[in-house]
Amino acid sequence: MEATKAVQGVRFSAMLQFKRLGRTESNDSLRMFGGFKEQLFVSSKLHLTTPSRRIRGRMVSLVVACLHNNVPAPTLESGSFQAPVDEKLILKIKSQEIQPYLSGRCIYLVGMMGSGKTTVGRILSHVLSYSFFDSDALVEEQVDGTSVADIFKKYGESFFRNKETEVLQKLSMMRRHVISTGGGAVVRPINWKYMHQGISVWLDVPVEALARRITAVGTDSRPLLHSKAGDAYTKTFMRLSALFEERSEAYPNANARVSLENMAAKLGRSDVSDLSPTAIAMEALEQIKDFLIGEDGY
């Protein structure tokens, strides 16, 4: 994990230097960062002959509804999963549908901690042939590799938020990236100014599900959840509820919303934890496309 953060930091710093020479398109970035193939996902070689966009969209919706009733869902917190072949195929079709509208704009994922931004972000970056960045990891790189938890302890939350804003400002000048933002990035209006240079997507997950996920993996890396001894789930749930209340008016500023509750209801699932990361990524692409079509007046 430390090696991954180090590579990501080097790529980010190098890219900033490169961007000062002028804006470039994706091909330039890929040539420059050819040495970091383990970080840059390559476009799938899948070639499809498909019907018109409107008919294809209807077909995909029907297949998705049938498919997810039979697909087991891995946890979003694990970061490791293997999507079924059919799920990957549908995701690829959706990514091809959105490319003409997206035009290389960055995608910013916002949401509460534990909402799956990193996991879903990696899936999106892969299928879109974008690069992936985690804003928290970039802040850590800016502070000599210090972890977010230690930054909070040593310098305080305001220091971290300032660094976070600096990172988002730099990212806003770039193209063809998927960015997983920190849970609190939404509280500063200036951050929305930067994120709206691209497309922002809110991963809306019920607090109860977030508390279960985070409790299962521990709260050591979550500085805003550190508390005294006691029932871990109850304390996590209470703290997350308070944080969501503070941020509830900010999240709707996102251009698109992926509601896991709505998804679960539509697919006949009783628990949002039954939704796979790939299914969530597909819904994100669908919501982004709807926003872009509305924006362009199609």
N, C-alpha and C positions, 0 to 999 in steps of 0.2 A: 504493500500500500504506500509506504514511504517513497519507494522508487517511482511509482506511478505519479505521485504528487510532484516529485522532483522533475520528471520529464515534462509534466504539464506546465510547471512553472517556467522551464527553459523555453518551451514552445511559445508561451504567452509573452515572455520578455522579448524573444526574438521577433515575434510577430509585431509587437509594438514598434520596434526599431524599423522594421520593414515598412510598416504602414506610414511612417513619417515621410517616406520617399514618394508616397502617392497611393491612392486607393487601387486595389487590385481585385481581380475576380478569382474564383475558386482555383482555376488551373495554376495560377501563380503561387498560391498558397500551398498547393499540393506539391509543386516542384520544390519549393523552398524547404518544406518539411518532409521530404522524401525519406530522410533518415529516421523518422519517428513513425515507422509503419505500424508499430504496435499500438499507437495512439490514434492514428488516422484510419477510420474505417473506409474500406474501398467499396465502391458501388457494386451491387449484385450483378452477375452476368445474366440474370434472368431476362429473356426477351419474350414479350407477350403480344399476341394478336388479339385485340379486344374489340368489342362493339363500341358504339358511340358513348360519350361520357355520361349522358343521362341514363341510358339503358344499363351501362356498366355499373353505375352507382346503385341502381335498384337491385341488380343481381348480387352485388357485394353485400348489400344490407340483408338480403334474404339468406345468403350463405353464412354471414356472421351470426345471425340469430340462431340458426340451426347448429352451427359449429360449437358455440360456447356452452351449449347444454351438455356437451360431451367432453369438454376439455378441462382437466384438473388445473387448478391455479396455484403456482408457486408464490411464495411470499415476496412482497416488494422490498422488504428490508434486506433480504439476503444478497441481492445484487447478482445472483447467478440463477439462470433459468435456461430452459431449452424449449422454445415454442414449437408446436406441431408444424409439420410442413404446410398444411392447408392454411394455418394461421399466418405463417410467413408469406404465403402467396397473396392472401387478401391484403396484408399490410403493404406489400410491394405495389399492388394495384392502386391502393389508396395514395401511396406516395407519388406514383406517376400522375394521378389525377390532379394533385395539388401543385405540382412543380410549376405549371404555367402561371398560376396565381401568386405563388410565393416569391418568385423572382430573386432568390438568393437572400432574402431577408432573414435575420437571425430570429430564433425562437427562444423566448425566455419563459421558463417554467417557474411559477410561483405557487406557494401553498405552505401549509403548516409543516413543521418538522415531522419526518416520518411519513409524508404523503406519497413518497415514491418518485420524487423529482429526478433523482440521480438515475435510478433504474430505468424509468420511462424515457429520460433524456438520452441515455445511451442507445436505446432501441431506435428512437427517432433519428439520432445523428447517423446511425448505421444505415437505415433505409433511405435517408435523404442524401447520403454521401456528404454530410456535414461533419465538422469537427465538434467535439464535445468539451465543455468546460464546466467545472464546478466553482462557483464564485467563492465559496468558503475556502476551497483549496488554494485559489489564487490569492486570497487575503493572507493565508498562512505563508505562502511563498514570499509575499511582500514583507512579512515580518520574520524573515530569516528562518522559515520553516516551523515557527511556533504554532502549536495546535490552537484551534479556536478556543477550547476550554482554558488553555493557559493564557491566551490573549485577554480573555475576560478577567482572569485572576490578576494578571500583572498590570494591565492597562485600563481595564474597565470597558463597559459596553459601548460608551460613546466613541472611544478610540476605534473599536472594531467597526462600528457603523460608518465612521469616516473613511476607513480603508475600503469598506464594502462599496461605498459610493464612488470612490476613486476607480475601483475595478470596473464597476458598471459603466462609468463614463468612458473608459478606454474601450470596453467591449462594444459600446454603442457606435463606434466608428468603424466597426468591422462587419464582415458579411459571412454568411454560410456557416454559422455556429449554432449549436443548441446549448443553452446555458441553464444550469440548475442553480437557482438563487437560494440564498439563505431564507429561512422562514420569516425573519423580521425585515427583510429588504423592502417590504411593501409599506412600511410606516413612514418613510421619507418621500414627500412629493417629488423631490428632485430625481429620485431613483426611477419613478414612473416616466419622467421626461426622457431619461436615457433608454428605458426598456421599450418605450413606444416608438423608438427608432426601428424596432423590429416588431414581432408579434408576441404578445404576452398571453400565457395560458395558465389559468388557475386550476390546479388539481384539488378539487373540493372533496375531502374525505371526512366522514363523521368523526367527531372527537373520540367516541368510544373505540372505534377501530384503531385510531392513532395511538391511544393509550395502551391497547393490547399489544400492538406491534412494538412500541418503544419499550414497554416493560419486559417483553420477551428477550430483547437484545441488550437491555441495560441502558442507563442514563449517563454513564461516565463521560461520554463525548458531547453531552447536551448541557452546557453550562446553565441555561435558564431553567433546567429541571432539577438541579441539585437541591436536595432537601435532607432534613434529618431522618433518622430511622423511622420506619413505620411501614404500613402496607404499601408496597411499591405501586400497584395499579391505582389505588385510590388517590395517592398523592400526585401521581402523574396525570391522572384524569382531571383532578382539580386544577392543577397548574396549567394544563393545556386548555382547559375551558376558559380560564382567566385570560390567557394569551390570545385565544381566538376572539374573545369579547373585545379586546383592545384593537384587534386588527380587522374585525368583521366588516367595517366600512371601507377598508382599503382594498381588500381582495377583489371586489367587483369592478375595480378599475381595469382589470385584465380585459384584453380584447375577446378572449374566449374562455369558456368555463367547461370543465369536465367534471360532472357530478357523478361520483361513484354510486350514490344512492339511486339516482335515476337510471344508471346503467344496470344495476342489480335488478331493479324492478322490471325493466324492459326485457331482461334476459331470464327472468323468473328465478333469480337467486335471492336467497334469504339473508345472505351475509356478503358485504362488499369484499371481504377477504377472499371470496371465491372467484373474484375477477382476476384474470391473469394480467401481468404487465403489458403483454402484447395487445390484449384487448383494449386496455386503457390507452395505449399509444395509437391504436386505430381510431378510437373515439376522439382523441386529441386532433388527429389529422382531419377528421370529419368536421369538428368544430372550427378549426382554423380555416378550412375551405369555405364553410358557411360565412364566416366573418369576412374573408377576402372577397367572396362573390358579392356580398352586400356592400362592401366598401367600394368596389368597382362598378356597382350598379348593373351587374349582369342579370 
